[in-house]
């Protein structure tokens, strides 16, 4: 079983739709959770960073963590064509310093159609 | 503040050759991590350097190596290239000391092995 599972999609939605992206994980040591957005031929760009279970909101983006279920989600409200990208979940057991490495899901390819 | 830069952006090599990729972190960042991204495996952690020392290592063969210089710039070397080494190689930088840190990624070097 992979440490992090993410449905690769592709996911295609109309503009304005609410998008839900999800990852599950098996390593209970993971405590820090991130969502990255990667446009074609670019490096990943950090979108959201969460530590505890619960919700964190930033503009149109909401990250949700449920540690008891080992499940994280990213919601995008009022999706725009510019949101079309690959979304990667990432997690780590440590928050920084030594032994800090990210374990990624494979990414979900999202297309928002105008 | 300038972001993470990687050179070259694109590279074509043949099997058996070796290659060196370069990464300049964000000014002030002392930690540089390297990741390999392929369609099949996604983003996988290679290694991390901090203050010229390899601090963390992923599960890659010894053909993959790296180093970091006193100005925090890092190089990654792959010897005896195989077809399966074709990938996007990403480096990410972070402060390297504090907790709740995030990693910032460069645009990547796309390597094609023929």
gemmi code that builds the backbone of each chain (N, CA, C; Angstrom):
import gemmi

chains = {
    "A": [
        ("UNK", (0.848, -1.187, 0.000), (0.000, 0.000, 0.000), (0.891, 1.247, 0.000)),
        ("UNK", (0.604, 2.163, -0.921), (1.372, 3.394, -0.969), (1.051, 4.225, 0.255)),
        ("UNK", (2.032, 5.038, 0.675), (1.837, 5.881, 1.849), (0.755, 6.931, 1.615)),
        ("UNK", (0.691, 7.466, 0.407), (-0.283, 8.499, 0.067), (-0.985, 8.103, -1.224)),
        ("UNK", (-2.302, 8.085, -1.190), (-3.099, 7.747, -2.369), (-3.910, 8.964, -2.795)),
        ("UNK", (-3.880, 9.222, -4.096), (-4.613, 10.366, -4.641), (-5.170, 9.963, -5.991)),
        ("UNK", (-6.435, 10.185, -6.206), (-7.069, 9.854, -7.476), (-6.495, 10.761, -8.554)),
        ("UNK", (-5.889, 10.193, -9.604), (-5.236, 11.028, -10.611), (-6.188, 11.769, -11.540)),
        ("UNK", (-7.501, 11.398, -11.478), (-8.452, 12.020, -12.388), (-8.282, 11.462, -13.792)),
        ("UNK", (-8.476, 12.236, -14.840), (-8.651, 13.686, -14.801), (-10.052, 14.090, -14.352)),
        ("UNK", (-10.131, 15.302, -13.834), (-11.383, 15.855, -13.356), (-11.698, 17.086, -14.194)),
        ("UNK", (-12.885, 17.101, -14.786), (-13.283, 18.211, -15.634), (-14.582, 18.801, -15.093)),
        ("UNK", (-14.596, 20.111, -14.842), (-15.763, 20.763, -14.256), (-16.061, 22.051, -15.011)),
        ("UNK", (-17.301, 22.528, -14.956), (-17.612, 23.819, -15.570), (-17.180, 24.961, -14.655)),
        ("UNK", (-16.926, 26.096, -15.240), (-16.549, 27.284, -14.474), (-17.624, 27.582, -13.432)),
        ("UNK", (-17.155, 27.935, -12.215), (-18.091, 28.246, -11.143), (-18.412, 27.063, -10.245)),
        ("UNK", (-18.043, 25.868, -10.651), (-18.345, 24.674, -9.859), (-17.485, 24.627, -8.600)),
        ("UNK", (-17.954, 23.856, -7.626), (-17.148, 23.563, -6.438), (-16.383, 22.272, -6.728)),
        ("UNK", (-15.080, 22.329, -6.509), (-14.220, 21.183, -6.778), (-13.766, 20.576, -5.455)),
        ("UNK", (-13.786, 19.272, -5.398), (-13.312, 18.554, -4.213), (-12.191, 17.613, -4.614)),
        ("UNK", (-11.034, 17.778, -3.998), (-9.870, 16.940, -4.264), (-9.485, 16.247, -2.965)),
        ("UNK", (-9.084, 14.980, -3.049), (-8.884, 14.216, -1.835), (-7.619, 13.366, -1.867)),
        ("UNK", (-7.102, 13.095, -0.688), (-5.984, 12.160, -0.519), (-6.219, 11.347, 0.739)),
        ("UNK", (-5.796, 10.104, 0.694), (-5.768, 9.289, 1.901), (-4.327, 8.887, 2.160)),
        ("UNK", (-4.021, 8.596, 3.407), (-2.657, 8.211, 3.737), (-2.673, 7.103, 4.775)),
        ("UNK", (-1.578, 6.388, 4.850), (-1.519, 5.246, 5.759), (-0.555, 5.472, 6.929)),
        ("UNK", (0.367, 6.410, 6.783), (1.378, 6.630, 7.811), (0.849, 7.567, 8.894)),
        ("UNK", (0.587, 7.021, 10.059), (0.009, 7.829, 11.127), (0.994, 8.855, 11.683)),
        ("UNK", (2.263, 8.765, 11.276), (3.257, 9.747, 11.727), (3.098, 11.084, 11.012)),
        ("UNK", (2.404, 11.101, 9.908), (2.221, 12.355, 9.176), (1.410, 13.330, 10.033)),
        ("UNK", (1.944, 14.547, 10.165), (1.256, 15.553, 10.970), (1.078, 16.875, 10.228)),
        ("UNK", (1.807, 17.037, 9.142), (1.786, 18.307, 8.425), (1.320, 18.023, 7.004)),
        ("UNK", (0.364, 18.816, 6.540), (-0.314, 18.513, 5.287), (-0.329, 19.742, 4.395)),
        ("UNK", (-0.010, 19.538, 3.141), (0.079, 20.624, 2.194), (-0.642, 20.281, 0.900)),
        ("UNK", (-1.054, 21.304, 0.235), (-1.560, 21.177, -1.131), (-0.722, 22.082, -2.027)),
        ("UNK", (-0.250, 21.493, -3.113), (0.510, 22.233, -4.107), (-0.272, 22.236, -5.423)),
        ("UNK", (-0.097, 23.293, -6.172), (-0.669, 23.393, -7.509), (0.487, 23.426, -8.495)),
        ("UNK", (0.371, 22.652, -9.549), (1.431, 22.602, -10.548), (0.840, 22.807, -11.931)),
        ("UNK", (1.220, 23.916, -12.526), (0.835, 24.161, -13.915), (1.783, 23.391, -14.825)),
        ("UNK", (1.320, 23.164, -16.045), (2.110, 22.397, -16.986), (3.483, 23.028, -17.184)),
        ("UNK", (4.520, 22.198, -17.077), (5.899, 22.617, -17.298), (6.393, 23.643, -16.282)),
        ("UNK", (5.785, 23.612, -15.091), (6.237, 24.485, -14.015), (6.491, 23.645, -12.770)),
        ("UNK", (7.166, 24.234, -11.778), (7.341, 23.558, -10.505), (6.099, 23.708, -9.640)),
        ("UNK", (5.920, 22.847, -8.644), (4.774, 22.959, -7.738), (4.820, 24.261, -6.938)),
        ("UNK", (3.627, 24.801, -6.717), (3.479, 26.059, -5.977), (2.609, 25.774, -4.754)),
        ("UNK", (3.086, 26.173, -3.578), (2.345, 25.888, -2.360), (1.043, 26.673, -2.306)),
        ("UNK", (-0.059, 25.951, -2.057), (-1.376, 26.583, -1.920), (-1.814, 26.678, -0.462)),
        ("UNK", (-1.749, 25.562, 0.233), (-2.261, 25.499, 1.589), (-1.329, 24.663, 2.455)),
        ("UNK", (-1.236, 25.040, 3.720), (-0.407, 24.322, 4.684), (-1.216, 24.189, 5.967)),
        ("UNK", (-1.439, 22.955, 6.424), (-2.213, 22.752, 7.643), (-1.486, 21.803, 8.572)),
        ("UNK", (-1.771, 21.962, 9.839), (-1.132, 21.116, 10.848), (-2.144, 20.235, 11.569)),
        ("UNK", (-3.180, 20.819, 12.067), (-4.099, 20.045, 12.894), (-5.317, 19.600, 12.094)),
        ("UNK", (-6.101, 18.726, 12.689), (-7.368, 18.328, 12.074), (-8.291, 19.538, 12.057)),
        ("UNK", (-9.158, 19.570, 11.063), (-10.095, 20.686, 10.956), (-9.979, 21.360, 9.609)),
        ("UNK", (-10.533, 22.533, 9.521), (-10.574, 23.283, 8.260), (-9.670, 24.511, 8.318)),
        ("UNK", (-9.110, 24.841, 7.161), (-8.370, 26.092, 7.014), (-8.801, 26.715, 5.700)),
        ("UNK", (-9.161, 27.979, 5.767), (-9.694, 28.640, 4.577), (-8.752, 29.747, 4.123)),
        ("UNK", (-8.609, 29.883, 2.802), (-7.814, 30.967, 2.235), (-8.448, 31.350, 0.912)),
        ("UNK", (-9.249, 32.406, 0.942), (-9.939, 32.829, -0.272), (-10.914, 31.774, -0.748)),
        ("UNK", (-10.743, 31.345, -1.983), (-11.648, 30.333, -2.543), (-11.247, 28.908, -2.165)),
        ("UNK", (-10.161, 28.776, -1.467), (-9.625, 27.448, -1.136), (-9.867, 27.107, 0.337)),
        ("UNK", (-10.298, 25.865, 0.578), (-10.447, 25.352, 1.935), (-9.766, 23.993, 2.014)),
        ("UNK", (-8.861, 23.865, 2.983), (-8.202, 22.583, 3.214), (-8.818, 21.959, 4.456)),
        ("UNK", (-9.042, 20.666, 4.365), (-9.679, 19.941, 5.462), (-8.823, 18.734, 5.803)),
        ("UNK", (-8.588, 18.511, 7.090), (-7.787, 17.372, 7.534), (-8.584, 16.571, 8.552)),
        ("UNK", (-8.664, 15.284, 8.349), (-9.291, 14.380, 9.307), (-8.264, 13.312, 9.654)),
        ("UNK", (-7.532, 13.522, 10.730), (-6.464, 12.601, 11.088), (-7.009, 11.248, 11.524)),
        ("UNK", (-8.177, 11.232, 12.111), (-8.731, 9.951, 12.577), (-9.026, 9.027, 11.403)),
        ("UNK", (-9.415, 9.613, 10.271), (-9.693, 8.828, 9.069), (-8.521, 8.798, 8.105)),
        ("UNK", (-7.462, 9.539, 8.428), (-6.291, 9.664, 7.550), (-6.745, 10.117, 6.157)),
        ("UNK", (-7.402, 11.249, 6.148), (-8.050, 11.727, 4.922), (-7.923, 13.237, 4.885)),
        ("UNK", (-7.450, 13.768, 3.753), (-7.387, 15.219, 3.613), (-8.084, 15.630, 2.322)),
        ("UNK", (-8.611, 16.848, 2.321), (-9.348, 17.343, 1.165), (-8.970, 18.787, 0.877)),
        ("UNK", (-9.140, 19.148, -0.372), (-9.017, 20.543, -0.790), (-10.278, 20.876, -1.570)),
        ("UNK", (-10.958, 21.947, -1.144), (-12.143, 22.408, -1.845), (-11.827, 23.733, -2.537)),
        ("UNK", (-12.267, 23.841, -3.763), (-12.109, 25.078, -4.519), (-13.516, 25.575, -4.859)),
        ("UNK", (-13.846, 26.770, -4.339), (-15.164, 27.351, -4.637), (-15.059, 28.244, -5.858)),
        ("UNK", (-16.178, 28.390, -6.562), (-16.237, 29.279, -7.722), (-15.017, 29.050, -8.624)),
        ("UNK", (-14.836, 27.835, -9.051), (-13.640, 27.481, -9.816), (-13.546, 28.298, -11.107)),
        ("UNK", (-12.313, 28.617, -11.477), (-12.012, 29.444, -12.646), (-11.147, 28.654, -13.635)),
        ("UNK", (-11.193, 29.014, -14.910), (-10.313, 28.339, -15.882), (-8.837, 28.411, -15.469)),
        ("UNK", (-8.451, 29.477, -14.769), (-7.060, 29.604, -14.325), (-6.697, 28.607, -13.223)),
        ("UNK", (-7.696, 27.928, -12.661), (-7.434, 26.881, -11.670), (-7.044, 25.558, -12.338)),
        ("UNK", (-7.142, 25.495, -13.650), (-6.790, 24.265, -14.368), (-5.301, 23.969, -14.173)),
        ("UNK", (-5.029, 22.858, -13.540), (-3.656, 22.489, -13.173), (-3.698, 21.101, -12.545)),
        ("UNK", (-2.538, 20.617, -12.180), (-2.452, 19.390, -11.387), (-2.307, 19.776, -9.923)),
        ("UNK", (-3.121, 19.158, -9.079), (-3.094, 19.452, -7.653), (-2.473, 18.265, -6.917)),
        ("UNK", (-1.462, 18.566, -6.140), (-0.705, 17.530, -5.435), (-0.887, 17.698, -3.942)),
        ("UNK", (-1.243, 16.618, -3.268), (-1.209, 16.666, -1.814), (0.185, 16.222, -1.373)),
        ("UNK", (0.627, 16.751, -0.253), (1.936, 16.391, 0.281), (1.841, 16.375, 1.794)),
        ("UNK", (2.640, 15.547, 2.407), (2.592, 15.473, 3.864), (3.953, 15.093, 4.414)),
        ("UNK", (4.145, 15.411, 5.698), (5.417, 15.091, 6.325), (5.183, 14.785, 7.792)),
        ("UNK", (6.129, 14.034, 8.343), (6.050, 13.709, 9.767), (6.663, 14.814, 10.610)),
        ("UNK", (7.605, 15.543, 10.014), (8.294, 16.617, 10.726), (7.968, 17.949, 10.071)),
        ("UNK", (8.164, 19.003, 10.829), (7.758, 20.306, 10.327), (8.903, 21.115, 9.758)),
        ("UNK", (10.104, 20.679, 9.979), (11.239, 21.429, 9.474), (12.498, 20.876, 10.100)),
        ("UNK", (13.648, 21.421, 9.717), (14.882, 20.921, 10.283), (15.223, 19.553, 9.735)),
        ("UNK", (15.894, 18.750, 10.528), (16.353, 17.449, 10.041), (15.178, 16.490, 9.845)),
        ("UNK", (15.386, 15.511, 9.013), (14.366, 14.498, 8.702), (13.103, 15.100, 8.106)),
        ("UNK", (13.223, 16.291, 7.530), (12.059, 16.924, 6.931), (12.031, 16.556, 5.458)),
        ("UNK", (11.075, 15.720, 5.063), (10.900, 15.413, 3.654), (9.418, 15.281, 3.381)),
        ("UNK", (9.035, 15.631, 2.191), (7.640, 15.581, 1.798), (7.348, 14.291, 1.054)),
        ("UNK", (6.223, 13.690, 1.366), (5.715, 12.542, 0.618), (4.480, 13.014, -0.135)),
        ("UNK", (4.505, 12.834, -1.449), (3.461, 13.383, -2.308), (2.489, 12.329, -2.783)),
        ("UNK", (1.249, 12.756, -3.027), (0.336, 11.968, -3.844), (0.743, 12.155, -5.295)),
        ("UNK", (0.149, 11.364, -6.180), (0.544, 11.441, -7.590), (-0.059, 12.634, -8.308)),
        ("UNK", (-1.015, 13.292, -7.679), (-1.595, 14.476, -8.293), (-2.897, 14.195, -9.020)),
        ("UNK", (-3.791, 15.183, -8.990), (-5.064, 15.115, -9.720), (-5.065, 16.209, -10.762)),
        ("UNK", (-5.275, 15.835, -12.014), (-5.335, 16.808, -13.099), (-6.743, 17.387, -13.179)),
        ("UNK", (-6.844, 18.705, -12.980), (-8.126, 19.400, -12.990), (-8.219, 20.320, -14.203)),
        ("UNK", (-9.349, 20.244, -14.895), (-9.640, 21.184, -15.983), (-10.944, 21.876, -15.661)),
        ("UNK", (-10.912, 23.223, -15.666), (-12.124, 24.022, -15.456), (-12.499, 24.628, -16.795)),
        ("UNK", (-13.656, 24.253, -17.297), (-14.086, 24.688, -18.631), (-14.905, 25.971, -18.574)),
        ("UNK", (-14.543, 26.961, -19.426), (-15.294, 28.232, -19.403), (-16.705, 28.043, -19.941)),
    ],
    "B": [
        ("UNK", (12.071, 39.114, -3.753), (13.054, 38.063, -3.489), (12.988, 37.054, -4.639)),
        ("UNK", (14.136, 36.749, -5.227), (14.147, 35.812, -6.334), (13.782, 34.420, -5.833)),
        ("UNK", (13.123, 33.642, -6.707), (12.734, 32.294, -6.333), (13.861, 31.311, -6.540)),
        ("UNK", (13.518, 30.045, -6.459), (14.476, 28.971, -6.691), (14.746, 28.874, -8.195)),
        ("UNK", (15.995, 28.829, -8.560), (16.336, 28.704, -9.980), (17.058, 27.386, -10.221)),
        ("UNK", (16.794, 26.823, -11.388), (17.415, 25.550, -11.761), (17.950, 25.665, -13.180)),
        ("UNK", (19.122, 25.107, -13.377), (19.717, 25.067, -14.712), (20.339, 23.703, -14.972)),
        ("UNK", (20.332, 23.228, -16.216), (19.567, 23.811, -17.323), (18.084, 23.477, -17.186)),
        ("UNK", (17.241, 24.022, -18.006), (15.821, 23.702, -17.953), (15.509, 22.413, -18.703)),
        ("UNK", (16.258, 22.159, -19.751), (16.027, 20.954, -20.544), (17.376, 20.327, -20.888)),
        ("UNK", (17.360, 19.002, -20.964), (18.600, 18.274, -21.193), (18.276, 16.961, -21.898)),
        ("UNK", (19.059, 16.650, -22.918), (18.919, 15.352, -23.586), (20.254, 14.630, -23.482)),
        ("UNK", (20.225, 13.411, -22.987), (21.430, 12.600, -22.836), (21.162, 11.210, -23.392)),
        ("UNK", (22.219, 10.428, -23.544), (22.063, 9.037, -23.971), (22.420, 8.110, -22.815)),
        ("UNK", (21.936, 6.903, -22.927), (22.198, 5.901, -21.887), (23.689, 5.765, -21.622)),
        ("UNK", (24.043, 5.640, -20.367), (25.436, 5.453, -20.004), (26.168, 6.756, -19.679)),
        ("UNK", (25.624, 7.865, -20.163), (26.262, 9.139, -19.859), (25.954, 9.564, -18.429)),
        ("UNK", (26.581, 10.648, -18.002), (26.265, 11.201, -16.699), (25.787, 12.640, -16.883)),
        ("UNK", (25.106, 13.147, -15.873), (24.546, 14.490, -15.988), (24.645, 15.194, -14.634)),
        ("UNK", (24.821, 16.505, -14.684), (24.851, 17.332, -13.473), (23.824, 18.435, -13.601)),
        ("UNK", (22.974, 18.532, -12.597), (21.939, 19.562, -12.576), (22.247, 20.532, -11.441)),
        ("UNK", (21.862, 21.787, -11.614), (22.195, 22.805, -10.633), (20.944, 23.476, -10.073)),
        ("UNK", (21.032, 23.873, -8.811), (19.912, 24.522, -8.140), (20.434, 25.647, -7.255)),
        ("UNK", (19.859, 26.838, -7.417), (20.177, 27.956, -6.528), (18.957, 28.248, -5.672)),
        ("UNK", (19.075, 28.124, -4.349), (17.907, 28.306, -3.485), (17.553, 29.779, -3.315)),
        ("UNK", (16.431, 30.004, -2.681), (16.036, 31.359, -2.312), (17.084, 31.923, -1.359)),
        ("UNK", (17.396, 33.195, -1.530), (18.413, 33.827, -0.705), (18.088, 33.650, 0.776)),
        ("UNK", (19.077, 33.175, 1.528), (18.875, 32.960, 2.954), (18.457, 31.549, 3.324)),
        ("UNK", (17.987, 30.794, 2.363), (17.617, 29.401, 2.619), (18.868, 28.530, 2.633)),
        ("UNK", (18.926, 27.624, 3.601), (20.105, 26.776, 3.726), (19.828, 25.314, 3.402)),
        ("UNK", (18.567, 24.970, 3.255), (18.204, 23.584, 2.946), (17.771, 23.476, 1.492)),
        ("UNK", (18.327, 22.500, 0.802), (17.928, 22.214, -0.573), (17.564, 20.738, -0.671)),
        ("UNK", (16.372, 20.478, -1.163), (15.911, 19.103, -1.378), (15.733, 18.864, -2.861)),
        ("UNK", (15.943, 17.643, -3.269), (15.779, 17.246, -4.671), (14.690, 16.184, -4.766)),
        ("UNK", (13.869, 16.318, -5.814), (12.790, 15.371, -6.070), (12.820, 14.970, -7.533)),
        ("UNK", (12.398, 13.740, -7.800), (12.214, 13.265, -9.164), (10.715, 13.130, -9.423)),
        ("UNK", (10.250, 13.655, -10.547), (8.835, 13.545, -10.889), (8.666, 12.817, -12.211)),
        ("UNK", (7.941, 11.710, -12.188), (7.620, 10.944, -13.394), (6.127, 10.681, -13.428)),
        ("UNK", (5.566, 10.451, -14.615), (4.122, 10.166, -14.689), (3.733, 8.917, -13.896)),
        ("UNK", (4.609, 7.933, -13.878), (4.260, 6.682, -13.220), (4.384, 6.716, -11.708)),
        ("UNK", (5.424, 7.351, -11.213), (5.706, 7.348, -9.771), (5.371, 8.655, -9.073)),
        ("UNK", (5.088, 9.694, -9.825), (4.821, 10.978, -9.201), (6.102, 11.621, -8.692)),
        ("UNK", (5.958, 12.424, -7.659), (7.088, 13.133, -7.060), (7.716, 12.276, -5.972)),
        ("UNK", (9.007, 11.987, -6.124), (9.681, 11.165, -5.134), (10.911, 11.889, -4.604)),
        ("UNK", (11.084, 11.826, -3.308), (12.183, 12.501, -2.629), (13.501, 11.789, -2.912)),
        ("UNK", (14.501, 12.573, -3.321), (15.837, 12.024, -3.585), (16.745, 12.207, -2.377)),
        ("UNK", (17.014, 13.453, -2.018), (17.847, 13.764, -0.861), (17.724, 15.236, -0.505)),
        ("UNK", (18.234, 15.545, 0.684), (18.218, 16.916, 1.185), (19.603, 17.284, 1.700)),
        ("UNK", (20.022, 18.491, 1.400), (21.305, 19.004, 1.878), (21.073, 20.235, 2.741)),
        ("UNK", (21.860, 20.315, 3.791), (21.798, 21.456, 4.706), (23.218, 21.744, 5.161)),
        ("UNK", (23.640, 22.971, 4.995), (24.997, 23.373, 5.380), (26.038, 22.394, 4.841)),
        ("UNK", (25.938, 22.113, 3.561), (26.914, 21.302, 2.820), (26.913, 19.823, 3.209)),
        ("UNK", (25.946, 19.392, 4.001), (25.892, 17.989, 4.442), (24.570, 17.362, 4.005)),
        ("UNK", (24.661, 16.121, 3.553), (23.437, 15.422, 3.233), (22.758, 15.021, 4.543)),
        ("UNK", (21.552, 15.517, 4.732), (20.884, 15.329, 6.006), (19.791, 14.278, 5.923)),
        ("UNK", (19.323, 13.995, 4.724), (18.178, 13.117, 4.552), (18.272, 12.474, 3.173)),
        ("UNK", (17.881, 11.214, 3.058), (18.043, 10.517, 1.786), (16.828, 9.657, 1.494)),
        ("UNK", (16.417, 9.640, 0.242), (15.320, 8.788, -0.188), (15.833, 7.452, -0.681)),
        ("UNK", (14.956, 6.682, -1.307), (15.301, 5.325, -1.740), (15.684, 5.279, -3.212)),
        ("UNK", (16.781, 5.872, -3.538), (17.292, 5.859, -4.898), (18.677, 5.224, -4.905)),
        ("UNK", (19.069, 4.621, -6.049), (20.383, 3.964, -6.100), (21.523, 4.969, -5.987)),
        ("UNK", (22.706, 4.430, -5.721), (23.879, 5.268, -5.517), (24.302, 6.072, -6.740)),
        ("UNK", (23.701, 5.747, -7.918), (24.019, 6.531, -9.117), (23.558, 7.988, -8.962)),
        ("UNK", (22.640, 8.193, -8.052), (22.138, 9.546, -7.789), (22.914, 10.124, -6.600)),
        ("UNK", (23.544, 11.232, -6.820), (24.309, 11.846, -5.739), (24.157, 13.349, -5.831)),
        ("UNK", (24.591, 14.009, -4.790), (24.479, 15.462, -4.803), (25.545, 16.079, -3.928)),
        ("UNK", (25.550, 17.387, -3.943), (26.414, 18.108, -3.029), (25.873, 19.519, -2.878)),
        ("UNK", (26.339, 20.175, -1.843), (25.929, 21.547, -1.606), (27.170, 22.378, -1.310)),
        ("UNK", (27.168, 23.567, -1.810), (28.312, 24.461, -1.646), (28.081, 25.429, -0.488)),
        ("UNK", (29.112, 26.143, -0.144), (29.024, 27.035, 1.025), (28.007, 28.166, 0.815)),
        ("UNK", (27.676, 28.474, -0.431), (26.664, 29.514, -0.682), (25.263, 28.915, -0.795)),
        ("UNK", (25.111, 27.653, -0.394), (23.858, 26.896, -0.391), (23.418, 26.398, -1.763)),
        ("UNK", (24.075, 26.808, -2.811), (23.765, 26.246, -4.121), (24.028, 24.747, -4.099)),
        ("UNK", (23.237, 24.013, -4.859), (23.369, 22.559, -4.826), (23.441, 22.010, -6.240)),
        ("UNK", (24.128, 20.918, -6.366), (24.169, 20.181, -7.627), (23.741, 18.745, -7.377)),
        ("UNK", (23.109, 18.181, -8.406), (22.734, 16.788, -8.359), (23.379, 16.090, -9.552)),
        ("UNK", (23.931, 14.930, -9.327), (24.597, 14.183, -10.378), (23.951, 12.814, -10.546)),
        ("UNK", (23.749, 12.421, -11.777), (23.282, 11.062, -12.062), (24.304, 10.425, -12.995)),
        ("UNK", (24.878, 9.323, -12.571), (25.871, 8.639, -13.403), (25.232, 7.450, -14.109)),
        ("UNK", (25.871, 6.990, -15.150), (25.416, 5.824, -15.909), (23.902, 5.888, -16.143)),
        ("UNK", (23.492, 6.889, -16.870), (22.067, 7.141, -17.091), (21.349, 5.946, -17.698)),
        ("UNK", (20.123, 5.739, -17.217), (19.238, 4.703, -17.757), (17.998, 5.394, -18.334)),
        ("UNK", (17.302, 4.666, -19.221), (16.111, 5.240, -19.842), (15.105, 5.698, -18.789)),
        ("UNK", (15.012, 4.924, -17.712), (14.062, 5.226, -16.651), (14.392, 6.470, -15.842)),
        ("UNK", (15.548, 7.066, -16.097), (15.917, 8.305, -15.394), (15.288, 9.518, -16.053)),
        ("UNK", (14.642, 9.317, -17.188), (13.947, 10.431, -17.834), (12.850, 10.928, -16.900)),
        ("UNK", (12.911, 12.194, -16.573), (11.999, 12.729, -15.563), (12.173, 14.235, -15.472)),
        ("UNK", (11.296, 14.834, -14.679), (11.466, 16.234, -14.280), (12.127, 16.220, -12.912)),
        ("UNK", (13.274, 16.863, -12.810), (13.988, 16.922, -11.536), (13.760, 18.294, -10.920)),
        ("UNK", (13.194, 18.263, -9.737), (12.812, 19.487, -9.053), (13.669, 19.681, -7.812)),
        ("UNK", (14.058, 20.906, -7.566), (14.673, 21.174, -6.282), (13.788, 22.141, -5.518)),
        ("UNK", (13.866, 22.058, -4.222), (13.058, 22.893, -3.345), (13.947, 23.419, -2.232)),
        ("UNK", (13.713, 24.651, -1.837), (14.527, 25.192, -0.751), (13.643, 25.597, 0.424)),
        ("UNK", (14.248, 25.560, 1.593), (13.586, 26.036, 2.803), (14.662, 26.534, 3.752)),
        ("UNK", (14.232, 27.176, 4.837), (15.200, 27.717, 5.772), (16.096, 26.642, 6.354)),
        ("UNK", (15.460, 25.517, 6.731), (16.235, 24.368, 7.182), (16.350, 24.219, 8.686)),
        ("UNK", (15.813, 25.175, 9.419), (16.003, 25.114, 10.873), (14.692, 25.171, 11.646)),
        ("UNK", (13.845, 26.081, 11.261), (12.648, 26.336, 12.062), (11.563, 25.305, 11.824)),
        ("UNK", (10.642, 25.246, 12.734), (9.488, 24.363, 12.554), (8.453, 25.066, 11.687)),
        ("UNK", (7.477, 24.284, 11.241), (6.396, 24.783, 10.394), (6.946, 25.459, 9.138)),
        ("UNK", (7.998, 24.896, 8.598), (8.564, 25.448, 7.378), (7.846, 24.894, 6.161)),
        ("UNK", (7.977, 25.590, 5.064), (7.466, 25.082, 3.803), (8.605, 25.055, 2.803)),
        ("UNK", (8.439, 24.222, 1.822), (9.442, 24.116, 0.773), (8.946, 24.840, -0.476)),
        ("UNK", (9.832, 25.584, -1.093), (9.514, 26.330, -2.303), (10.260, 25.690, -3.466)),
        ("UNK", (9.516, 25.386, -4.499), (10.075, 24.624, -5.609), (10.546, 25.517, -6.755)),
        ("UNK", (11.577, 25.055, -7.444), (12.004, 25.664, -8.686), (11.196, 25.118, -9.850)),
        ("UNK", (11.502, 25.596, -11.071), (10.740, 25.175, -12.250), (11.108, 23.780, -12.737)),
        ("UNK", (12.229, 23.267, -12.281), (12.627, 21.912, -12.663), (13.552, 21.860, -13.864)),
        ("UNK", (14.252, 20.754, -13.966), (15.053, 20.417, -15.152), (14.439, 19.170, -15.752)),
        ("UNK", (14.051, 19.281, -17.020), (13.458, 18.115, -17.684), (14.562, 17.355, -18.396)),
        ("UNK", (14.797, 16.124, -17.961), (15.861, 15.277, -18.510), (15.250, 14.182, -19.365)),
        ("UNK", (15.746, 14.067, -20.567), (15.329, 12.986, -21.461), (16.536, 12.120, -21.757)),
        ("UNK", (16.428, 10.838, -21.469), (17.515, 9.898, -21.725), (17.130, 9.022, -22.915)),
        ("UNK", (17.968, 9.048, -23.956), (17.675, 8.274, -25.170), (18.538, 7.029, -25.278)),
    ],
}
model = gemmi.Model(1)
for chain_id, residues in chains.items():
    chain = gemmi.Chain(chain_id)
    for i, (resn, *xyz) in enumerate(residues, 1):
        res = gemmi.Residue()
        res.name, res.seqid = resn, gemmi.SeqId(i, " ")
        for name, pos in zip(("N", "CA", "C"), xyz):
            atom = gemmi.Atom()
            atom.name, atom.element = name, gemmi.Element(name[0])
            atom.pos, atom.b_iso = gemmi.Position(*pos), 0.0
            res.add_atom(atom)
        chain.add_residue(res)
    model.add_chain(chain)
structure = gemmi.Structure()
structure.add_model(model)
structure.setup_entities()
